[in-house]
Amino acid sequence: MSIDVARRYWDSLFQSMEGERSARSSAWLNRHLKALARTGNRLVDLGCGTGDDVRVLAREGFWTVGLDFSWNALTFARDMFPRGRYVQADLRARRLPFGDATFDAVIARCALHYFTLKETERVFDEVARILVPGGAFAFVVNSSKMLVKRMRYEYKTHKIVEPRTIRFADGVVRHFFTRPELAKLLRDDFEVEYEHEGVFRQYEEQRIAWVIRARKKGTPPKRSRADRSDAV
Ligand SMILES: C[S@@+](CC[C@H](N)C(=O)[O-])C[C@H]1O[C@@H](n2cnc3c(N)ncnc32)[C@H](O)[C@@H]1O
């Protein structure tokens, strides 16, 4: 099977990080920890990269799974945290490799803006499917306010795939979200609990991003403490 441009891009990026072992800050999670744990401790990090958030959340008592399509990222994550659980999968796939209502919480830091709108809709549908009713979904995505800056300074050539979905010179598609767009993506399945649009630090870069925490509609299942950690 041929490897696609996006996966090759991320694999080579994580390859070149070989040897770099300093963890990036997971401070963005601090204000969400309690809310993420409300229905239970089973959590998946979509597009986990080198697994910084997975490690922090495991230390906080979550039963964590990291998902990414980059083998190099997952190798790095495994080296840093061998006890972690990792799944190699493509978020653009029709179905994520988890059963319905497998997780109490889903997080995704800077990993859900690499798709066309149609693919994004499917990812959000899949998040709703794998979460329990009452489960939390916290994520960070590019804001549309970032688009002008990015077009002006960083890339000479680009192709507009759809409104605010751009394929830059590196061949990777990036989407830049407006608030109405996020509202539409979340509307049917989620209630928004927290939202913030502003400067967000990722790697050495400062981006303008949305930080959103939403809760899946519905009544959480009644579970005993014993049920809490041995999922999937
Ligand atoms: C900007 S990095 C963020 C990594 C991590 N969440 C963090 O904040 O450190 C984006 C991550 O999304 C992953 N990713 C991008 N497209 C993906 C896809 N289609 N399926 C699975 N993972 C993907 C990349 O491999 C990369 O690890």
The ligand as a MOL file (V3000), in Angstrom:
LIG
                    3D

  0  0  0     0  0            999 V3000
M  V30 BEGIN CTAB
M  V30 COUNTS 27 29 0 0 0
M  V30 BEGIN ATOM
M  V30 1 C 0.8090 18.9570 15.4510 0
M  V30 2 S 1.0010 17.2580 15.8050 0 CHG=1
M  V30 3 C 0.2620 17.1770 17.4270 0
M  V30 4 C 0.7490 16.0080 18.2310 0
M  V30 5 C 0.2940 15.9770 19.6780 0
M  V30 6 N -1.1560 15.9670 19.7930 0
M  V30 7 C 0.8660 17.1690 20.4090 0
M  V30 8 O 0.1360 18.1430 20.6270 0
M  V30 9 O 2.0660 17.1430 20.7410 0 CHG=-1
M  V30 10 C -0.2740 16.4900 14.8060 0
M  V30 11 C -0.3330 15.0020 14.9670 0
M  V30 12 O -1.4500 14.5070 14.2490 0
M  V30 13 C -1.0600 13.3260 13.5800 0
M  V30 14 N -1.9400 13.1570 12.4170 0
M  V30 15 C -2.0850 14.0140 11.3760 0
M  V30 16 N -2.9570 13.5080 10.4930 0
M  V30 17 C -3.3620 12.3070 10.9910 0
M  V30 18 C -4.2380 11.3030 10.5170 0
M  V30 19 N -4.8790 11.4220 9.3360 0
M  V30 20 N -4.4290 10.2010 11.2700 0
M  V30 21 C -3.7900 10.0410 12.4580 0
M  V30 22 N -2.9160 10.9600 12.9480 0
M  V30 23 C -2.7090 12.0900 12.2190 0
M  V30 24 C 0.4010 13.5490 13.2070 0
M  V30 25 O 1.0970 12.3520 12.9450 0
M  V30 26 C 0.8950 14.2920 14.4360 0
M  V30 27 O 1.3620 13.3840 15.4010 0
M  V30 END ATOM
M  V30 BEGIN BOND
M  V30 1 1 1 2
M  V30 2 1 2 3
M  V30 3 1 2 10
M  V30 4 1 3 4
M  V30 5 1 4 5
M  V30 6 1 5 6
M  V30 7 1 5 7
M  V30 8 2 7 8
M  V30 9 1 7 9
M  V30 10 1 10 11
M  V30 11 1 11 12
M  V30 12 1 11 26
M  V30 13 1 12 13
M  V30 14 1 13 14
M  V30 15 1 13 24
M  V30 16 1 14 15
M  V30 17 1 14 23
M  V30 18 2 15 16
M  V30 19 1 16 17
M  V30 20 1 17 18
M  V30 21 2 17 23
M  V30 22 1 18 19
M  V30 23 2 18 20
M  V30 24 1 20 21
M  V30 25 2 21 22
M  V30 26 1 22 23
M  V30 27 1 24 25
M  V30 28 1 24 26
M  V30 29 1 26 27
M  V30 END BOND
M  V30 END CTAB
M  END
